[in-house]
Structures are given as structure tokens and as C-alpha cells.
Amino acid sequence: MAGGFRLPVSVLFFLCLSCALQQPSGAWPRLKWKCPVGCTCTNDHALCQGTALVPLGLPPGLVSLSFVQSGIGKIEERNFFHLPRLQLLLFNSNTFNIIRDNAFVGLLHLEYLFIENNSIKSISRKAFRGLKSLIYLSLANNDLETLPVDLFQGLPALANVDLRGNAFHCDCRLKWLVAWLRNSNTTVEPIYCKGPDEYRGRKLNSMNPRDFDCITTELRLYQTLPYESLSIDAFAYLNEEYVVIAQPFAGRCAFLEWDHVEMVFRSYDNITGVSTVACKPLVIRDKLFVIVAQLFGGSYIYKRDADSQKFVKIQDIENHKVRKPNDIETFQVEGEWYFAVADSSKAGSTTIYKWNGYGFYSHQSLHAWYRDTDVEYLEIGNKPHLILSSSSQRPVIYQWDKGTKRFVRHTDIPEMEDVYAVKHFKVKEDVFVCLTRFIGDSKLMKWASSMFQDIERIPSRGSMVFQPLGINEYRYAILGNDYSLSQVYRYDVAKGTFVSFQELNVQAPRSFTHIAVDNRDFIFASSFKGKTQIYRHIIIDLST
């Protein structure tokens, strides 16, 4: 037998027995090997050219095997399982472009693997599994832009790697390789980045894993609720997290709770009414109140009864002042609780109500006849303020007066007519506002000394909400669009602006609300013309 190769006794016995059954009595089979077409062979070496497949007829005692200018399409699992004695395997100037998992399984004695000057674009993560004796690996001069994470894991003898001549894109997908280069004793020839532009021409061997910012996020659809909605508010009550959703067509405030077992939001309770536009929760000393604003049939305040575990109506809201409510805002000033109702009718009046320990009473009417659409409470320079949006005037800023215990008109936001809503957020001590316009440009503005100044304009295509949201260290703003996809922007602290991040397909969105529960973060997206959607905020490591 060539090279002194010995078959296992059980296999040899089986082959001999099978052949003996077909031979004349007394004849003994002779096992012969024939060099495949397209290959030249010696006892321990073979070189193949022009072959389309890895030949099966090669002698199992081969020590080295080379493929040059062959037509092999890809290297797949167990292609070389029948050549267990190989110590050197070479591929040069072939056309294959992919190497699959377990491609070299069975080559326990392989020490040198050269895969050079081919057209390889992709290598599977476990392509080199089982190569316990591999000393030298070359993937030089291919078309590789990246390598799968931990490609060299499980190669304990690896001493040299050559990756030169590839168009490596030095992004988060190669962060693992940078870390491996810094911690491995393997000798690696210099690798130069072809991209991105910031790293072009830089030596990968000298880079640091800290050079890569590989953590990103995503809003991923998690649950769908089969009804339309307007306002959505999250609140905590008796150590549990809840969500209340205003359903305008059903005329209902739908309360949801988090199911800690099934990991979904489920129905908790309802307040039934007519034409409901807002359901605003307010927890005062462990007592839950809900201000229910309706277009018809009046607006009311409900209280959660601890004994019956039901919502009980406790108070009417003055119909002669609040005729067409559009938004409700709750806030606390100097230890006292208030809520404000923005009224959008010509004859209505935006009114502030105060809690007196037993109920809410009218505290101040800000103005009448302006058809207000939104009211926003915020603090500027540690002083309480309100911003009113109106369809008939620019947004007006009111400031709290400590002497009269009322809000007085302070200024307005110039050159911003037709603002539907204003929502604010803070970055350290800086105060920003997102101003929503239905058609045209919505705006991001920043408070500077005595007024808000333009920072960024964002095109609106039927927008009635431009909602800033903070989730842990991440800051977003979601611009709802009735005539296009809603746009999610992420705040870039270095630039001081929002950058485009993701698109959401929500029909006629009216509000976006964040709730955190069981170490999970969710965004509720209301829909005036479709199904209410719940997205989960996912953190993704692009380097894995």
C-alpha cells in the first residue's frame, strides 16, 4: 500500500469479505488507487488543475495536496474527510468564493493551510473547526472585507497568520480581530484597512478595541393592540407599572398592566365614556386619579376605589370653560398638584385646576378664544413655565409668579406659526423643545438666555406629534407622519442635533410613550386610523 497506509482492521475485513463474495473461490481482492483526471500524483503528494470538485479517488496516504486554477465552486463540510494524513493543503488562483462550516473536518494532522489568490468573499465562523495541529494559515490576496467573530478559536497550535492583500473594512465586525491581535502570541503580517474613510490606510494591528463604538439600538415591534388610540400615558401605582390609552371611537380609557409571566401587556381595567381624547393619570399620596377629557358628554375626574378596586367618578370638569379639550398636562409647583386642560374651541378657555386635598378646583384661566391645541409644563432656570400651542397664534410662554401663585405671560416663540404641539427635554442644564407642525418643517430649538433659538429643521408630512423620549442614556425624538413613515431620530451629543436613525410604519400616530418594566424598555405608538403598536427598545452589539 502506498506510503505504508493501513486501513482499520474492521474496514479492511469488511472490504475483503465483500470482494471475496464476488471472487472465484481462492481469489483475494487487491485494493488499487488511481490518480483522478486533472491531477498529478506521487505516493504522498497530489496537484490538481481544472477540477470542478474535490476528487474522491485520491490516495488516503497523501501528505500534501494542492489545487491550482481549479473550477471548484466552494469548500464545504467534510470535503477532505477521506484524506486524514494531510499535513499541507494549498489553494492558489482558484475561483471559489466561500468556505463553509466544518470544511476541513478530519484533517487532524494538517499543519499548513494556504488559501491564496482566490476570490473568497465569505468564510463561515466554524470553517477551521478541528484543525488542532494547524501552525500556519494564509488567507492572503482574496476578496475578504471582514472575518466572522472568533474565526481562529480552537486552533491551539496556530503560530502564523497571513491576511495581507484583502480589502478589509475596519468597522465593528472586526473589533474582535483587533482584540485578538492584541492578546494573541500568533505572528500576524501587517493588515491595512481599505475603509471606512476614517480608517483608510491605517494598520489594523496597531488599533485598539476602544477605537470602535459598536453599541447601537433598535425599536423592534413587540406587540400589537387591535384598536385605534389617541393619547397614551404610562404611570406607576402601588409598585406596579401601568399604561392608559385613550380610545376615541370606543369612547374608553383602556388600562393595561404588564404580565410578568407571559411577558406581554394585558388588559387591567376600563373607564367607559364617549369620544375620549385624553386619559391623564395622576397619583397623589398613593391615590390614583384619572382626568378623562371628552369631546362630547362632558369631561370628568375618576378615582380608583381601594375597596371595590373600581374607578369611581368623583367630579365634573366645568363645561362652560372646557368645551373642546385637546390635551391635558399634570405638574407640581411648590409642592402643590395641578393639571391644565388645553381647550381648542373658539369659546373655550385653557384652564388650570389645583388639588385642594379633597378635589380639583379651577385655579386660573390663561386665555380664551385662541383655540389651544397643546400645553407643556417645563422648568427654565429652575422656574416653572407653561408653553401653549395654538392654531391662531405663535406658541406662548407663561412663567410662574411666586407672589400671585399664578402663571403670567412671559414671551412667545418667534416665527413659528401653526405649531400644533410643543414637547421639551433637557441635556444637562440645557433646555430644548420639539415643535410640531402639520405640514412644513417641525423644529428643534434651544433656550438661550431669554428666548428659544433654532437648532434644526425637520420636514413634516402630516405631523401631529414630535415626541422626545429618553431611554437610559439614549435620547430620541420621534416625528409622526400621516402621509409617510414616521421618523425616529437619535440625539448626537457631540453635534447637538438629532440624526436620522430608524423608520416606523404607524398609521396616523398621535403619541409615543416610554415605559420601563422588568428591565425592559418599551415604546407605545398610538394610531388614530390603525392598530396601536408596542415596540421594544433593543441594545445591539455590532461586534458580535
N, C-alpha and C positions, 0 to 999 in steps of 0.2 A: 504494500500500500504506500502511496506517495507520501514522503515526509514522515513515515512511521506512524501515521494516524491510526488510531484504534477506535472502532465503534464500541459503544457499550455492549456488554455481553448479551443483555436481553434483546436489544435491537438486532444484533448480528444473528442471534439464534432465530429470531422471527423471520429475517430476510432469507436466511438459509433454508429454513423449513418451508417457506412459501415457494422458493425456487425449486426445492427438491421435489415438491409435489408435482411440478410440471416437467421434470427432467427424467430421462430414462433411468432405470434402476442402476445405481452405482455411480451416476454422474454428480459432480459437486459444482455449484454455481460459482462463477468468477465475477467479482464486482469491479467494474471499469468506470473511469471518469473521462469525459470528453470535453475539451475546451469549447465553450459556446461560440457561435458565429459572431464575429465582430470583436473578439477578444484574442489576445495572445497570452499564453500561459507557460509558466515553468512549474516546477514542483511546489514552489512557495510564493510565487508572485503572478498576478494577472493584470493586464492593462486592456481596458475595453474602450472602443471608439464607435460612435454612431449607434449604439444600442438604445432602444426606446424604453427598456425595462432593466431592472437589476436581474441579471441572469440567475437561474436556479441551478444550472448544471455545473457551477464552479466547484473545484475540489474543496472539500471541507477543511483540508490542511493548509489552506492559504495563510500566509503571514502578512502579506501586503496586497492591496487591491487599489487600482487607480481607474477613474473614469475621466476621459478627456474628450471634449467636444461630442458628448453623447446627447441623445434626444430624450433623456429621462425627464418626465413632466414634474415629478415631485418625489420627495423622500418620505415614505410612510412607515407606519408601525411594522416592526418585525421584518423589514426588508433584508436584514443581514443576519437573521436568526440562525441561518444554516451555515454561517462561517464563524464558529466560535473561537478560532485561533488567531483571528486578525489582530495584528499589532499596529498596522498603519493603514489608513484609509484616506484616499485623496480624490477630490473632485475639482477639476480645473476646466474653465471655459465651457461649461455646460449651460443648458437653457432652463433648468428648473428654477422656480421662484418661491417655493415653500417647503418647509421641513416640519413634518407633523410630530405630535407627541410619540414618545417611545420608538423613534425612528431607528435607534441603534441598540435596542434591547438585545441582549445575548452576547454582546461584544465585551466580555468581562476582562479580556487581556489587551484591549485597544489602548495604545499609548499616544498615538499621533493621529490627529484628525485635521485634515486640510480641506476647507471648503472655500475655494478662492476663485475670483474672476468669473463668478456665475451671475445669475440675475435674481438673487434671493431678495425678496421684499418682506417676507414674514417667516418667523421662527416661533413655533409653539413653545409654551412655557416649560414643558417637560420633554423637550426634544432630546436632551442629552441624558435622560434618566438611565441609570445602570452603568455608566462609564466610570467605574470605580478606579481604573488604572490609568485614566487619561492624564497625560503630562502636558501635552502641547495641543492647543486649539487655535486654528486660524480661520477667521471669517472675513479675511481681507478682500477688498475690492469687489463688494457686492452692491446691492441697492437698498441696504438697510437704513431706515430713518430712526428706528427705535429698537429696543430689545425688551422682551417680557420680563416682568419682575422676577428676581431670583433665578435667572436662567442658569447660573453656574452653581446653584445649590446642589449638593450631593456629588460633587467632584473633588474628593479629598486630596487627590494627588496632583491636581492642576497647578502647574508651575509657570506656564507661559500662555498668554492670550494675545492674539494679533487681530485688531479690529480696524486697522487703517483702511482708507480708501472707500469708506461708506459716507453717505450723506446724512449724518446723524442730526436730528432736530433736538436740540438740548432743552427740552421742556420737562414738565413734571413726570412724564413717563420714564425719564432717565435719572430721576432723583435717586432711585435705588442703586443705580450703577455708580453714581458719584460716591455714595456712602460705601459701597463695596470696594471701590478703588482705594478709599482712604483706610480701610480696615483690613484689606487682604494682603497677604505676602506674595501673591501671584505677580509676576512681572508682566506689565501690560504696555505695549508700544503706545506712543502718544496718539491721542484721539482728538480731532479738531471738529468743532461744531460748524455745521453749514447753516444753521438757523436756530432760533429766530434772529431777527436783525440785531437785537441787543447782545447776543452771544456769538454772532458770526465770527469765525476765525479764532475763537477762544479755545484753549486746551481744556478738554473735559477732565483730564487727570488732575488739574490744579483747582478745580471748582470745589465749592463747599455745599453740602445739602441745604444750608441756610440761604443759599442764593435763590432757592425756588420757593415760591408761595403757592402751595399746591392744594390748599383747602378752599373749596368753593361750596356753594349751597344750591338748593333747587326746591321749588314748590311743586310737589308731586300729588296728583289727585288721589284722595284717600277715601272719601265717602260722598255720596250724592243724596240729597234730600228731595223728594218728589213734589216740591211746591215752590211757588214764587215767593219772593220776600222783598222787604224794603230795608229797614234798619235792623242791625244785628249788634247785640251788646253782650259782652262776657262779664261775669261778676262772681265773686266768692261769697258764699253764705254757709255758715256753720261748718267751716273747714272743708267744704267741697266747692268744686268749680262748676259753674253753670253757664248756659248761653240762652238768651231770649231773642226770639226772631219775630218781627212784625210781619204778618201775612195780610196784605191789603185786600185781596179778593176773598179770602176766607174770613176776614174780619176777626183775626185771632192773634193773641200773643202766645207763641209756642215756646215752651221751656224745655231745654234739653239738658241731660246730665251725662257724664262720662261713665261708661260701663267698664270697670276695672278688670273684668274677666274677659268679656268679648272684645274689648279694645275698640269700641265704637261709641258714637254719641246716640243716645236713645231718648225717647220722649219721657218727660218728667211730669209736666202739668200744662194746663192751658188757661188763658183768660179769654173768654169769648165776647166779641163785640161786633162792630160794623166798621168797614172802611178804615182799618187800623193802619196808621202810618208810622207810629213810633211806640215802643215799649221800653221805657227807661227805668232800669233798676237802681235803687238807692238803699244801701244798708246803713242804718243808724243804730248804734248800740245793739247789734245783733238782731235788729228787727228789719225785715225786708219790705220795702215799699216799691211799688211799680207805678210809674206815671204812664197812663195809656192815652195817647193822643189819637183822635179820630177825626176824619173829615166831616162825617155826619153823625148825629146821635149824641154829640157831646163828648167831652174828654173827662177822664176820671183818675182817681188815685186808689190803688188797691194795696192791701196789707196782707202778708202771709200770717194766717192764724196758727199759732203754735199748737193749739189743742186739736182743732179739726184737720190741720195740715192742708188747708184750702186757702185760696185767695178770696178776700172779702173786700167789697167796695166800701171805702170809708169817707170819700169826699168827692164832690164835683169840682171841676175847674170852671171858673167864671166864663160863661158863654158869650157875654157881651164884650169881653176883652179878647178872648181866644176864639176866633171864628174859623180860621183855616190853618191849623198848626202844621208846620213843616219840619221842625227839628226841636229836640229837647236837649239841654245841656245841664248836667248837675255839677256842683262845685262847692267848696268850703272856703269861707273867708272869715278870718279872725275867730275860728272855732265854731262858726255857725254854718248850718247847711242851707243851700239854696238850689233852686232849679229855675232855668229860664226857658220860655217857650217862644220860638220864633214864629210869628204869625204872617202868613203870606197873602191875606185878604186885604182889599183896599180899606175896609172899615175896621180891621183888627188892629191889635196893638201888641208888640213884643213885650212880654211881662215877666218880671222876676218874682218868684214865690219863695218865702222863707219858712223854715220849720220852727215852730214855737214850743215844741215839746209834746204837743197833742195833735197837731195837724199842720198844714201848709196854708199860709195866707198871703195875699197879694202885698208885695213889698214895694215894687216900683214898676212903672210903665216907662219904657225907654223912649219910644216914639210911636206914632200912629201913621197910617196912610202910606208907608213905604214898601209894603209887601216883602217883608224879610223872608229869606229862604234858609238861613243858617245862623247859628250863634255858637261862638267858640270862646271858651274860657282859657286864659293863659296868664302867666306871670312874666312881666318885663321889668328887670331891675328889682326883683322881689316885690313888685307891686301888682295887685290883681288888675286884670284888664278883661274886657269883652270885645270881640270883633263881630259886628253884624254884617252879614251879606244881604244884598237886596237887589231885586230886579230893576229898581228905579233910581239907585244912586250908588256911588262908589262905596266899598267897604268902610264902615265907620268904626273907629277905635274908641272905646269908653274906658276910663280909668277910675278905680275905686277911690272915693273920698272918705278918709277916716272920720272927719268931723260929722258929716251928714249920714254916714253909713250907706251911701248910695254911689252908683256909677254916674260919672259926668262925662260928657263928650270931650274927647281929647284931641283927636285929629282924624284924618282919613288916609286911605292908601291911594295915592295919585295915579292917574292914567290907567285905572283898572275898572272900567265899567263892565256891567253884565257878569259879575262874579257870582256864581251860584253858591259856592261854599268856600270856607277858609279853615284849614286844619294846620296845627302847629307841631313842632318838635324842637328839642334842644340838643345841641352838641356842646358839651361842657357848659359854658356860660352864654353861648351864642343862641339866639332865638331865631328860628326860621318859620316861615309859613308857606303852605302849598295852597295856591289859589286856583279854583276850578272854574273854567269857562266851558260852556257847552260846545261852541264852535269857535275856532281861532287858536289862540295859544294860552294854555294854562301856564302858571308861573311858579317858580321857586324864588322867594325873597328873604332877605336877612335884615334884622333890625340893626340899625346903625345910628347911635346917638339919639335921634328924635324922630326917625321915620324908617319905614321899610324900603330897602333898595333892591333892584333887580339882580338876580344871580343867574337865572337860567329860564329859558322859554321852552315849553314842550307842546307840540301840536296836539290839539284835542279834536276828536271826531265824534261828537255827540257824547260829551263827558259831563257827568253829574257827581263824580267823586274823584278826588286826587288825594289819596289817603296815605300819610306817612305812618310807618309801623316800625317799632323796634323789637328785635328778637335777639336776646342776649347782646353780643357785641355787634350785631349786624343791624344796619339801618336801611329800610326800604321805603319806597313810595310807589303806590300802585295807581295808575291812571286808568280808570274805567272808560271804555269806549263803546257806544251803542252801535256804531257803524263799522267798527273794525275790531281787531283783537285788543284786549286790554294789555297795557304795557306795565311790566314790573321794572323798576329802576332800583339800583343799589347805590348807596351813598359812598362816594370816594372821598375819604377824609383828606387825602393829600391834595386833591383837586378842588375840594369844597363844592362839588356838584354831584348830581346823580348821573349814573351811566346806565345805558340800556342793559338789561340783564335777562329777562325772560318774557314770554307772551302767554296770556291765559285766554282761553276761549269761554267767556262767560256772557250770556245773553243779558243785555241791558243791566249791567251791575250798578248798584246803588250804595253799597258799603262793603268795606273789607275790615275784618276784626280778628285780632290775635288772641288766642287762649293757650295757656301752658298748663299741661296736666300730665302726671306720671312721667316726668322727664321727657315729654314730647311737646312739640310746638305745632299748633295748627292755625291756619288762616281760613276763616269763613268768608265766602264770597256770595253776597246776596244777588238775586236775579229778579228783575221786575217782570220779565217775559219768559223765564225758563226755570230750570231746576237750580236750587241752592246747592253750591258746591263747597266741599271741605278739602283743603289742601294741607298736606303735612310738610313742614319745613325740614328738609333733609340736609345733613352736612356730608360732603363727599370729599374724600382724599384722592386727588387725581394721580397720586404717585403710586397707588396700589392697584 
